[in-house]
Amino acid sequence: MISAITASTSGLLAATQRYTTAAEGIATIGTSLPGATQVDLSATAVQLLQDKASIGMNTAILKSTFESERRVLDILA
């Protein structure tokens, strides 16, 4: 069970970091200086959707793991 917690927590952290980077990229549109790096909106939108799904999936795995551990502890107690 510990490995499931570690994996889902790591997945949440990675997806959150990617989501933040993509959101910051979108936020810079219109505020960039001339010659600044352009943001590919379609790729960024896809990245945001993928990261949102990843966050939801990892959250569900984490919640399920905690519920399973609680049930095991209830049986043992």
N, C-alpha and C positions, 0 to 999 in steps of 0.2 A: 504494500500500500504506500510505503514511503516513496518508492520510485514514481508512482502515479502522481503524488503530490509534487514531487520535484519536477517532473516533466511538465505538468500543467502550469505550475508557477513559472517555470522558465519560458514556456510558450506564451503565457500572459505578458511577461516582461518584454519579450521580443516583439510581440504584436503591438503592444502599447508604444514601444519606441518607434516602430515603423509608422504607426498611425500618427504619432506626434510629428515625425519628420514630414510626412505627406501633408498634414494639416498646415504646418508652417510654410511649406512650399506654396500652397494655395493662398495663404494669407499674404504672401509677398507679392502676389500679382497686383499690379497697379501701383505698387510702392517701390518697385525696383528702379534703380538708376539705369540710365541708358547703357546698353551693353551688358547688363546683368544676365545671369543665366536664365533662360526661359524655362517655364514649367509646362510639361506636357499634361494638360488637364485630363485627357482620357485615361492615360496610364495612371495618373494620380488618383482619379476616381475609382478605377479598378482596384488599385492598392488599398484605398480606404475601405472598400467593400470586402475585400479579402481579409483585411485585418479585423474588421468588425466581426466577421464570421469566425475568425480564429479566436478572438477574445470570448465570444459567446460559447464556442465549443470547449475551450480550456476552462472556462468558468463552470460549465456543466460537469465536466470531468472532475474538477476539484470538489464541487458540491456533492457529487455522487460518491466520491472517495470518502469524504467526511461522514456522509450518512452511513456508508458501509462500516466504517470504523466504529461509529456510534452503536450500530446494531450488534457488532461483535462484542463491544464492551458491555452492552446490556445483557447479552447472553452469558458472559463470563461473571457478571456481578450477581 
